[in-house]
Amino acid sequence: MNPLEKSRRSRNDGAVTLQHVADLAGVHPMTVSNALKGTGRVSDLTREKIQRIARELDYKPNLAARALVTGRTGSVAVATGPVSEHFYAHLLSLLENELKTSDYKMLFLRSRDLGRDLLSTLRNNAVDGIIAIDAFPDLRDYTRASSRVPPCVYAGVFDPDDVIALPVDHIKIDLSRAVREAVGTLISNCSQVAYVVSNDIMSEYREVRANVYIEMMEAAGRTPNVIKLGIGGDTSRRDLTRANMVEYLKTHPLPDGMLCQNDEMAMGVYRALRDLGLRIPDDVQLVGCDGLKDMKYFDPALASIVQPSEEMCALAWQFLQRRLTHPETPVQEATLYSRFEARESVKI
C-alpha cells in the first residue's frame, strides 16, 4: 500500500489536515502552510512536492481552525457598485479569483445602505479587511463612524483631496488621459459632439469624463452638449438608455459624435441609433467607457475607454495582504491609467 493510500485509510473522519500533508512530505506543518499560501522561505522543489501531495489528498484549509490560531476570519468584504452592471460583476469575479489564490473568501456588500452594512459586518468581526471599488463615500462615512477600522483598500476614480482627508491604502484610476484622446478624436471628426450621462451622476465628484469633455469643448470653441438621460427602476440601463435616447432625438438635433458615461449606456445609444435608421460611424461616431468585452462584438465594433480592471484587482489584494501582514506599513498608493481603444465606431 502506498503512503497516500495508507494516509487516506488511517483517517477516521475523512478530513485531511496540515499534519497529514506534512507527514507525507516529511516537513513541519508550518512549512506546509507557507508552501500553500506562498509565504515564508520554502524551496521550489519542496513547494512543488507539498502542492502535489495536497492536490492528491484533496486538502482543503480549515478556516475555523486558522481563525482560532491567527485571529483572522479568512474573509474579505468587497464593496462596489451593483452587480446588475456588467462592469461591477466583472470586477467581483476578478477579485474572487485573486482571493481564492490565498484561500480567502469574499463577502460581497451591496444594499440600499452600504455604510450600515459595513458597520454591522466589521462590528461582528466578520471579515479581516475591506476592498472598496467606486464606493469611496461609503468607506469614508464608515471610517468616520467606527472606532474599530480594519485594513481598508480603496480603488477607483476619486478626488485626491478625499484620500488626503482619509489616509487609506488606495489605487487611483486615471481616466483623464484616455478621455482626452477619445474627445479629441471626436472633436477632430465631428461638428457636434455630445456627452451622454445618467441624470443622477453629474453632481458626483468622480465625474471626470464630464469635466474633461466640457474643458476640451470650450478650448476648441465648441458649445458643450451634455445629454442627461433618466436611468432607474427595474428596467436595464441599456433598455432605458435606448428608449430615452429615441425620445430625446425626436425633439433635439442629432449630434454626429457621442461619448457615453459607460459601456452600458453606449450599447443603449447604439440600439437607439440603429432603430432610427442611422449609420455608425457615418452618421454618428460613438464611444463608451469601461472596456466591457461585449463592445467588440457589435457591428460595427464599439470604441471604449478601457479601465485596467485586472491590474487594479490584483494590486488591491496585494495592498491588503501587505497591510494584514505588516500593519505599520506606510500608506500604499498607486495610479493606473485607462486607455482609449478606438474601434470601427469612430473614424481615425
BALO-626920 format. One line per 5 residues: number of its first residue (from 1); for each residue x, y, z of N, C-alpha, C. Coordinates in steps of 0.001 Angstrom, whole numbers, plus 500000, padded with zeros to 6 digits. Example, Ala and Ser with C-alpha at 12.3 -4.5 7.8 and 13.67 -1.06 7.14 Angstrom:
<pts>
1	513190:494310:507800:512300:495500:507800:513200:496700:507800 | 512850:497750:507080:513670:498940:507140:512900:500030:507870;
</pts>
This chain:
<pts>
1	500851:498809:500000:500000:500000:500000:500891:501247:500000 | 500636:502203:499066:501484:503397:499011:501122:504352:500150 | 502029:505295:500492:501799:506192:501635:500524:507012:501521 | 500174:507437:500293:498960:508241:500135:497711:507445:500492 | 497652:506193:499994:496502:505358:500282:496439:505025:501766;
6	497599:504760:502358:497650:504465:503789:497152:505657:504601 | 497543:506882:504169:497107:508085:504877:495603:508245:504797 | 495029:507952:503612:493581:508067:503456:492841:507105:504385 | 493312:505870:504452:492620:504844:505242:492808:505060:506745 | 493889:505758:507111:494179:505940:508544:493298:507016:509175;
11	492607:507793:508343:491784:508863:508898:490376:508340:509169 | 489882:508603:510378:488551:508132:510729:487465:509074:510225 | 487754:510413:510252:486715:511370:509896:486780:511794:508441 | 487772:511332:507705:487872:511661:506290:488447:513030:506017 | 488749:513838:507043:489266:515187:506835:490782:515167:506709;
16	491267:515870:505720:492715:515993:505519:493193:517226:506258 | 494231:517084:507071:494763:518196:507835:496156:518560:507336 | 496647:519696:507813:498019:520094:507508:498999:519030:507968 | 498691:518390:509110:499582:517374:509653:499695:516176:508703 | 498584:515779:508089:498632:514678:507127:499566:515007:505970;
21	499417:516212:505428:500268:516634:504304:501717:516709:504756 | 501937:517262:505962:503298:517409:506474:503965:516052:506673 | 503215:515073:507203:503781:513740:507432:504244:513108:506120 | 503420:513212:505095:503780:512614:503814:504929:513352:503135 | 504996:514675:503349:506062:515463:502724:507352:515430:503544;
26	507254:514960:504803:508435:514921:505668:508887:516289:506115 | 507912:517204:506342:508253:518564:506768:507358:518966:507939 | 507626:520131:508502:506820:520663:509590:505506:521227:509025 | 504379:521147:509780:503111:521712:509301:503203:523183:508891 | 504071:523951:509593:504217:525358:509233:504792:525508:507829;
31	505684:524587:507466:506246:524616:506105:505162:524351:505083 | 504254:523434:505402:503125:523154:504514:502257:524402:504359 | 501974:525067:505476:501151:526272:505444:501791:527338:504571 | 503092:527556:504761:503797:528574:503969:503823:528218:502488 | 504014:526932:502201:504085:526499:500807:502750:526701:500092;
36	501650:526416:500781:500335:526525:500158:499856:527965:500051 | 500318:528825:500961:499902:530227:500922:500884:531100:500156 | 502048:530532:499784:503042:531311:499055:503813:532265:499942 | 503912:531956:501235:504643:532810:502172:505845:532046:502722 | 506679:532748:503465:507825:532107:504115:508881:531642:503124;
41	509932:531071:503658:511033:530577:502842:510886:529075:502620 | 510445:528732:501438:510273:527332:501056:510894:527155:499678 | 511749:526157:499532:512387:525934:498237:511351:525547:497195 | 511657:525815:495930:510727:525489:494847:510424:523996:494815 | 511447:523175:495041:511270:521728:494998:510318:521259:496091;
46	510517:521788:497316:509652:521415:498438:508232:521925:498231 | 508113:523152:497717:506792:523734:497477:506005:522889:496469 | 506671:522485:495393:506012:521667:494382:505576:520318:494954 | 506434:519728:495789:506111:518439:496403:504889:518561:497310 | 504870:519614:498131:503759:519825:499058:502462:520085:498302;
51	502528:520910:497270:501327:521214:496488:500793:519964:495784 | 501689:519110:495320:501268:517877:494658:500556:516955:495645 | 501132:516814:496833:500522:515950:497850:499164:516499:498283 | 499093:517831:498449:497830:518454:498853:496745:518211:497814 | 497126:518283:496539:496151:518024:495471:495689:516574:495487;
56	496630:515675:495652:496289:514252:495628:495409:513850:496813 | 495624:514513:497949:494797:514232:499128:493500:515045:499140 | 493378:515972:498155:492230:516876:498097:492124:517682:499385 | 493276:518239:499811:493331:519029:501044:492565:520328:500894 | 491724:520652:501908:491005:521917:501978:491366:522580:503305;
61	491753:523858:503275:492126:524525:504522:490955:524630:505484 | 491231:524438:506754:490224:524570:507807:490213:526025:508256 | 489251:526795:507722:489231:528225:508003:488925:528519:509470 | 488094:527698:510096:487765:527924:511506:489000:527740:512377 | 489780:526678:512076:490991:526446:512845:492001:527563:512613;
66	492101:528013:511363:493037:529091:511075:492644:530362:511813 | 491334:530628:511924:490878:531820:512625:491249:531777:514102 | 491140:530582:514713:491495:530448:516124:492977:530703:516349 | 493809:530228:515430:495261:530362:515582:495731:531769:515244 | 495214:532331:514142:495729:533611:513645:494911:534817:514077;
71	493683:534576:514556:492812:535690:514872:492160:536288:513650 | 492240:535587:512523:491651:536077:511278:490512:535169:510827 | 489613:535749:510054:488438:535008:509603:488649:534324:508254 | 489629:534787:507503:489823:534251:506160:488809:534798:505173 | 488195:535942:505521:487204:536572:504641:487526:538047:504458;
76	487188:538562:503289:487385:539975:502969:486072:540531:502430 | 485662:541695:502934:484457:542355:502432:484802:543155:501180 | 483938:543064:500195:484115:543835:498963:482883:544709:498775 | 483103:546011:498704:482019:546964:498488:482222:547624:497129 | 481204:547572:496293:481332:548161:494958:479946:548463:494416;
81	479874:548727:493116:478604:549073:492502:477698:547871:492323 | 476495:548081:491778:475507:546999:491637:475941:545944:490627 | 475706:544675:490947:476093:543590:490036:475202:543549:488800 | 474133:544335:488792:473317:544423:487585:474082:545110:486452 | 475138:545835:486806:476004:546448:485802:477163:545492:485533;
86	477361:545141:484290:478350:544125:483924:479756:544495:484363 | 480081:545778:484381:481413:546215:484788:481713:545771:486222 | 480772:545991:487136:480994:545621:488533:480929:544114:488740 | 480076:543443:487996:480037:541981:488081:481378:541384:487669 | 481986:541971:486650:483307:541503:486201:484364:541754:487268;
91	484317:542916:487918:485280:543210:488981:485159:542214:490125 | 483930:541861:490496:483726:540891:491568:484331:539539:491203 | 484164:539136:489960:484746:537877:489505:486266:537916:489593 | 486859:539031:489179:488318:539169:489236:488819:539133:490677 | 488131:539835:491575:488548:539855:492977:488387:538489:493629;
96	487311:537809:493298:487109:536472:493858:488249:535540:493462 | 488678:535640:492209:489797:534808:491754:491082:535151:492486 | 491316:536433:492735:492514:536850:493478:492488:536292:494900 | 491348:536390:495564:491236:535938:496948:491377:534422:497053 | 490865:533704:496060:490934:532235:496095:492363:531728:496078;
101	493266:532486:495467:494656:532045:495422:495281:531983:496809 | 494703:532697:497763:495210:532690:499139:494212:532065:500107 | 493281:531271:499580:492276:530585:500389:491416:531557:501188 | 491147:532715:500632:490267:533684:501273:488885:533649:500628 | 487885:533947:501430:486511:534041:500950:486141:535511:500759;
106	485231:535764:499832:484781:537120:499570:483365:537314:500089 | 483152:538366:500863:481819:538744:501333:481416:539999:500574 | 480455:539870:499671:480032:540999:498854:479004:541833:499600 | 479251:543124:499698:478339:544032:500375:477696:544960:499350 | 476396:544907:499256:475686:545829:498375:474233:545890:498796;
111	473787:547046:499258:472393:547218:499638:472051:548694:499525 | 470843:549034:499942:470437:550440:499908:471203:551262:500931 | 471750:550608:501950:472521:551312:502978:473852:550602:503163 | 474770:550841:502240:476050:550156:502263:476866:550526:503490 | 476792:551797:503907:477532:552220:505091:477106:551456:506330;
116	475802:551228:506477:475290:550466:507620:475791:549024:507570 | 475807:548447:506361:476297:547077:506203:477765:546960:506597 | 478552:547953:506212:479971:547947:506581:480135:547963:508093 | 479394:548834:508759:479476:548923:510219:479085:547604:510872 | 477987:547022:510426:477500:545772:511008:478499:544642:510802;
121	479025:544542:509604:479957:543465:509275:481215:543545:510119 | 481765:544748:510249:483022:544880:510991:482824:544792:512501 | 481691:545264:512998:481426:545166:514436:481285:543709:514870 | 480829:542872:513947:480667:541444:514243:481920:540638:513931 | 483020:541340:513638:484295:540671:513348:484159:539644:512226;
126	483362:539979:511213:483064:539015:510159:484150:538928:509096 | 484981:539962:508962:485997:539971:507911:487312:540530:508454 | 488382:540244:507711:489700:540738:508098:490011:542099:507501 | 489336:542461:506420:489620:543734:505768:488560:544059:504732 | 488728:545222:504081:487753:545713:503114:488475:546141:501840;
131	487898:545780:500707:488300:546347:499433:487079:547068:498884 | 487195:548368:498682:486076:549175:498182:486439:549727:496808 | 485608:549458:495824:485840:549945:494465:484679:550840:494065 | 484990:552082:493734:483968:553077:493378:482918:553194:494470 | 483344:553078:495717:482412:553208:496841:483058:554074:497919;
136	483778:555114:497494:484541:555909:498458:483665:556609:499494 | 482535:557222:499128:481719:557882:500156:481296:556943:501276 | 480934:555708:500928:480515:554742:501952:481678:554364:502856 | 482857:554166:502261:484043:553835:503048:484420:554997:503955 | 484347:556205:503448:484668:557396:504233:483714:557534:505416;
141	482419:557384:505148:481434:557514:506222:481616:556421:507271 | 481954:555212:506815:482159:554118:507752:483335:554402:508684 | 484456:554832:508122:485649:555047:508941:485455:556196:509921 | 484615:557134:509575:484335:558248:510488:483406:557824:511626 | 482570:556829:511352:481570:556416:512340:482061:555318:513267;
146	483123:554620:512872:483570:553462:513644:484932:553713:514274 | 485067:553303:515536:486367:553429:516219:487270:552247:515883 | 486673:551149:515416:487452:549966:515040:487476:549855:513524 | 488609:550189:512945:488720:550181:511492:489727:549123:511071 | 489297:548082:510376:490228:547062:509889:490974:547600:508669;
151	491927:546864:508163:492630:547312:506955:491655:547557:505805 | 491823:548682:505128:490960:549050:504010:491808:549412:502799 | 491345:549039:501639:491961:549461:500383:490862:550033:499511 | 491094:551252:499006:490129:551848:498092:490727:551887:496692 | 489910:551581:495693:490347:551650:494299:489234:552238:493452;
156	489598:553082:492506:488595:553645:491620:488947:555053:491219 | 487945:555752:490694:488102:557138:490276:487655:558013:491436 | 488503:558942:491874:488147:559733:493047:488895:561057:493046 | 488460:561930:493930:489101:563213:494137:490271:563010:495104 | 491506:563374:494703:492664:563179:495588:492503:563834:496955;
161	491745:564934:497042:491559:565600:498329:490848:564700:499333 | 489978:563806:498857:489278:562895:499757:490252:561925:500407 | 491234:561453:499648:492196:560498:500190:493132:561183:501176 | 493435:562449:500921:494260:563197:501870:493543:563301:503214 | 492220:563530:503136:491421:563639:504364:491242:562287:505040;
166	491307:561210:504283:491129:559861:504810:492296:559002:504319 | 493407:558992:505058:494609:558302:504573:494485:556775:504649 | 494008:556181:503567:493922:554727:503469:494704:554282:502243 | 495087:553014:502214:495735:552468:501025:494790:552655:499836 | 495320:553132:498710:494419:553445:497617:495083:553292:496251;
171	494253:553013:495264:494679:552876:493868:493795:553800:493044 | 494400:554801:492456:493642:555760:491655:493605:555308:490200 | 492410:555302:489634:492241:555033:488206:492142:556378:487491 | 493134:556685:486676:493180:557953:485955:492502:557781:484597 | 491321:558370:484463:490582:558320:483200:490933:559472:482270;
176	491535:560537:482828:491624:561800:482096:492394:561680:480785 | 493516:560952:480793:494312:560846:479567:493526:560197:478445 | 492889:559074:478761:492137:558349:477739:490910:559138:477295 | 490243:559840:478219:489087:560648:477853:489514:561772:476913 | 490673:562375:477192:491171:563440:476313:491413:562913:474898;
181	491967:561727:474813:492221:561148:473494:490904:560864:472773 | 489928:560315:473500:488639:559991:472891:487904:561256:472451 | 487834:562263:473325:487137:563509:472983:487860:564222:471850 | 489195:564201:471898:489962:564827:470817:489672:564178:469479 | 489534:562852:469460:489206:562141:468225:487841:562559:467706;
186	486852:562664:468604:485511:563066:468190:485487:564513:467700 | 486170:565406:468401:486183:566811:468001:486813:566983:466623 | 487856:566206:466350:488539:566347:465059:487712:565822:463891 | 486744:564946:464180:485956:564314:463118:484509:564779:463038 | 484024:565399:464115:482589:565685:464210:482338:567176:464444;
191	481194:567656:463974:480841:569068:464157:480056:569298:465449 | 479300:568265:465894:478506:568378:467109:478791:567170:468004 | 479564:567381:469068:479950:566289:469964:479182:566424:471278 | 478527:565345:471704:477746:565353:472942:478322:564357:473943 | 478030:564621:475216:478368:563673:476287:477058:563144:476852;
196	476889:561824:476849:475649:561191:477297:475879:560611:478694 | 475045:561012:479644:475246:560636:481042:473894:560428:481702 | 473860:559612:482757:472614:559447:483515:472338:560714:484305 | 471076:561043:484499:470725:562346:485075:471046:562481:486555 | 471492:561407:487206:471788:561485:488635:473285:561514:488927;
201	474124:561578:487900:475554:561403:488115:476350:562699:488027 | 475798:563730:487382:476594:564913:487081:477096:565653:488311 | 476415:565506:489441:476838:566226:490635:477889:565471:491437 | 478211:564238:491034:479149:563435:491805:480582:563839:491537 | 481427:563751:492566:482806:564224:492496:483634:563474:491473;
206	483290:562220:491160:484146:561411:490323:483827:561529:488835 | 482969:562493:488448:482589:562589:487052:483682:563281:486240 | 484823:562616:486137:485982:563114:485417:485667:563267:483934 | 484920:562321:483388:484610:562342:481957:483930:563632:481548 | 482935:564054:482331:482208:565284:482007:483125:566493:482100;
211	483959:566541:483136:484855:567687:483321:485828:567823:482155 | 486424:566701:481742:487370:566733:480627:486654:567107:479335 | 485485:566531:479117:484709:566822:477909:484405:568314:477810 | 483865:568894:478884:483497:570315:478873:484719:571192:478659 | 485804:570869:479346:487037:571644:479214:487545:571638:477770;
216	487548:570450:477143:488069:570343:475782:487143:571004:474762 | 485849:570886:474963:484906:571536:474057:485067:573048:474098 | 485187:573615:475292:485359:575060:475430:486684:575514:474843 | 487739:574700:475051:489047:575052:474491:489022:575052:472968 | 488160:574213:472388:488042:574128:470930:487037:575132:470375;
221	486479:575986:471239:485498:576967:470797:484143:576360:470498 | 483871:575169:471057:482588:574484:470848:481693:574667:472078 | 480398:574563:471869:479442:574618:472973:479194:573206:473488 | 479476:572931:474767:479234:571581:475302:477754:571215:475229 | 477502:569944:474982:476132:569430:474932:476060:568181:475785;
226	475652:568341:477034:475539:567220:477965:474108:566699:477915 | 473941:565486:477446:472618:564867:477336:472401:564004:478573 | 471483:564420:479444:471190:563688:480673:469954:562822:480458 | 470153:561525:480566:469059:560585:480355:468622:559974:481680 | 467331:559799:481856:466819:559175:483080:467172:557700:483127;
231	467796:557287:484214:468181:555882:484402:467671:555445:485761 | 466939:554327:485824:466460:553854:487119:465352:552847:486955 | 464783:552436:488077:463715:551454:488039:464231:550045:487806 | 463331:549159:487396:463684:547759:487225:464202:547440:485820 | 464030:548382:484885:464475:548146:483525:465991:548287:483442;
236	466611:547529:482559:468065:547574:482449:468522:548933:481956 | 469766:549273:482289:470342:550547:481871:470347:550657:480344 | 470648:549545:479673:470693:549576:478212:469322:549912:477636 | 468256:549244:478145:466916:549453:477615:466422:550870:477882 | 466709:551392:479078:466282:552748:479405:467020:553766:478555;
241	468311:553553:478372:469082:554471:477532:468531:554470:476112 | 468240:553289:475605:467681:553157:474255:466378:553949:474123 | 465441:553713:475044:464143:554371:474968:464265:555881:475132 | 465067:556318:476090:465193:557747:476366:465943:558485:475265 | 466912:557824:474625:467633:558454:473526:466716:558638:472318;
246	465872:557644:472046:464911:557779:470946:463995:558975:471191 | 463496:559119:472430:462631:560247:472761:463380:561568:472656 | 464618:561595:473113:465427:562820:473070:465606:563303:471627 | 465917:562380:470729:466212:562756:469347:464968:563175:468562 | 463776:562959:469122:462555:563426:468472:462429:564947:468543;
251	463077:565535:469553:462922:566983:469775:464246:567733:469800 | 465367:567055:469571:466676:567702:469616:467482:567350:468374 | 468413:568239:468000:469285:567946:466857:470149:566710:467139 | 470511:566010:466076:471337:564802:466202:472807:565173:466275 | 473506:564856:467399:474958:565040:467427:475606:564005:466495;
256	476699:564385:465844:477368:563390:464999:478543:562728:465704 | 478704:563026:466998:479687:562347:467835:479169:562254:469253 | 479290:561081:469895:478802:560922:471267:479798:560135:472110 | 480136:560694:473265:480895:559984:474297:479912:559617:475388 | 479856:558346:475770:478903:557883:476781:479594:557653:478121;
261	478857:557866:479183:479372:557707:480548:479962:556326:480780 | 479335:555294:480228:479852:553940:480380:479409:553085:479188 | 479914:551879:479135:479621:550997:478004:478162:550566:477954 | 477533:550402:479128:476123:550009:479151:475276:551051:478415 | 475560:552336:478679:474812:553395:478016:475167:553454:476536;
266	476431:553202:476192:476838:553213:474783:476073:552150:473992 | 475858:550987:474613:475104:549927:473940:473647:550345:473723 | 473069:551024:474719:471703:551508:474574:471589:552572:473488 | 472574:553489:473446:472593:554523:472407:472743:553882:471031 | 473619:552892:470939:473821:552175:469673:472496:551625:469154;
271	471738:550967:470035:470478:550365:469611:469476:551437:469183 | 469453:552562:469914:468538:553649:469570:468860:554209:468188 | 470140:554411:467919:470543:554955:466623:470178:554005:465489 | 470400:552719:465716:470063:551737:464685:468539:551658:464469 | 467782:551772:465569:466325:551760:465455:465825:552924:464596;
276	466552:554045:464651:466165:555234:463897:466727:555229:462479 | 467380:554129:462117:467912:554010:460761:469205:554764:460533 | 469912:555115:461599:471162:555868:461481:472349:554918:461387 | 473384:555359:460709:474568:554532:460491:475704:554968:461412 | 476429:553990:461906:477601:554221:462756:478817:553665:462006;
281	479846:554455:461765:480108:555826:462214:479736:556902:461195 | 479084:556554:460082:478835:557535:459023:477965:558699:459492 | 476888:558380:460232:476010:559441:460743:476411:559882:462151 | 476778:558939:462974:477159:559234:464368:478350:558378:464745 | 479385:559021:465336:480519:558276:465887:480289:558097:467384;
286	480607:556906:467899:480175:556530:469250:481321:555933:470056 | 481451:556396:471325:482499:555907:472230:481880:555629:473599 | 482225:554494:474201:481787:554165:475559:482926:554319:476551 | 482709:553821:477756:483741:553882:478788:483564:552722:479762 | 484600:551959:479960:484755:550858:480925:485606:549757:480324;
291	485337:549417:479053:486114:548359:478420:485474:546993:478505 | 484128:546939:478519:483458:545637:478515:483792:544892:477224 | 484020:543595:477341:484396:542812:476170:483267:542716:475156 | 482021:542925:475611:480874:542890:474699:481019:543909:473573 | 481701:545013:473836:481751:546124:472891:482338:545725:471537;
296	483265:544803:471528:483920:544451:470267:483078:543501:469416 | 481963:543014:469948:481119:542082:469210:479961:542767:468488 | 479891:544102:468578:478863:544833:467858:479303:545028:466398 | 478347:545421:465567:478645:545685:464165:478134:547087:463820 | 479047:548073:463762:480499:547954:463913:480911:547832:465381;
301	482125:547349:465598:482650:547233:466953:482720:548621:467592 | 482356:548706:468891:482245:549995:469569:483534:550363:470295 | 483981:551601:470075:485169:552123:470750:484868:552318:472240 | 485911:552241:473075:485696:552381:474515:486962:552873:475203 | 486765:553505:476348:487869:553852:477242:488007:552682:478208;
306	489094:551937:478086:489252:550666:478798:489929:550894:480150 | 489253:550487:481214:489831:550595:482550:490721:549382:482836 | 491801:549572:483605:492741:548474:483913:492211:547583:485030 | 491106:546887:484765:490398:546146:485815:491240:545034:486429 | 491881:544211:485584:492666:543078:486095:493806:543564:486979;
311	494523:544566:486513:495658:545087:487282:495194:545716:488581 | 494067:546431:488542:493542:547082:489737:493172:546057:490809 | 492460:544993:490421:492025:543995:491399:493211:543245:492002 | 494185:542901:491171:495368:542197:491669:496142:543073:492643 | 496287:544358:492311:497049:545264:493175:496304:545550:494474;
316	494970:545649:494409:494187:545880:495625:494390:544747:496621 | 494394:543504:496141:494601:542362:497026:496039:542343:497548 | 497008:542705:496733:498392:542789:497193:498530:543821:498314 | 497910:544982:498126:497952:546028:499155:497348:545533:500462 | 496191:544864:500365:495517:544416:501583:496312:543312:502275;
321	496865:542384:501506:497694:541332:502104:498879:541931:502855 | 499529:542909:502232:500679:543543:502879:500264:544258:504157 | 499099:544906:504126:498613:545604:505313:498268:544625:506428 | 497701:543473:506082:497366:542471:507090:498624:541898:507740 | 499656:541695:506925:500900:541103:507430:501764:542121:508149;
326	501792:543343:507636:502639:544400:508216:501786:545640:508454 | 501057:545696:509585:500127:546801:509855:500772:548182:509869 | 502077:548242:510155:502738:549541:510269:503255:550062:508939 | 502986:549364:507852:503424:549822:506534:502856:551210:506249 | 503685:552143:505720:503152:553458:505330:502024:553312:504312;
331	501217:554348:504186:500090:554305:503250:500579:553918:501863 | 499944:552907:501297:500294:552422:499962:499414:553121:498931 | 500023:553557:497840:499248:554238:496807:499832:553934:495433 | 498957:553958:494438:499373:553716:493058:498371:554387:492135 | 498825:554719:490938:497958:555278:489908:498025:554385:488678;
336	496868:553954:488203:496766:553151:486998:496017:553960:485939 | 496387:553771:484697:495834:554605:483627:494943:553796:482683 | 493805:554383:482360:492938:553797:481350:493515:554083:479968 | 492985:553374:478947:493450:553619:477579:492253:553682:476640 | 492396:554485:475606:491336:554615:474614:491549:553563:473538;
341	490560:552691:473370:490627:551673:472337:489665:552052:471214 | 490238:552601:470147:489438:553041:469008:489071:551822:468150 | 487782:551692:467899:487311:550614:467018:486513:551246:465867 | 485758:550432:465162:485115:550883:463932:484005:551913:464125 | 483588:552155:465386:482516:553148:465615:483028:554582:465587;
346	484338:554768:465416:484911:556108:465238:485779:556106:463985 | 485976:557274:463434:486823:557424:462248:488195:557935:462681 | 489225:557219:462345:490584:557604:462719:491322:558107:461465;
</pts>
